[in-house]
């Protein structure tokens, strides 16, 4: 559900910025449990070439806008970790992310469907504002992504509040009280 939600939001974001988001539909419609055939990775190759340009490569140490994506994801990861702890979940035990040097693998899992909200801010910084380097203004805009409107089901909440809805649904899922996670949708 997390991987499907991420790819679906990537498709919605592409459509929102005038790109071909429908190209991702076969990827999110065919995610298997555990993403055993790596739909997430295959969709990412298509997504990154669509959202930025054909020459863009998502690389932690790569050229701009990678620097802004890294900063935005760090902010998002911290907010997800806070929401998990607030829900009573321990962020050190992940679902898909596992690494003995990673203190927050569960935060890395849960943040996946929220990443496109950061991508949207970076897209506008990069293309509309022509920002290539992180400065106080771009950092502030990335920080404000936590207050982006997020739709979960029939309600719209700031992203930071939506994270608590998602983490609460994860707790219910783990307790066997529900089979469906409450995940965000880009509107």
Secondary structure, DSSP 8 states (H G I E B T S, - for coil): -HHHHHHHHHHHHHHHTTS-GGGGHHHHTT--GGGTT-HHHHHHHHHHHHHT-TT----TTSSTTHHHHHHHHHHHHHHHHHHHHHHT--TTS-SS---TT-TTHHHHHHTGGGHHHHHHHHHIIIIIS---S--HHHHHHHHGGGGSEEEETTEEEEHHHHHHHHHHHHHHHHTTS-SS----B--
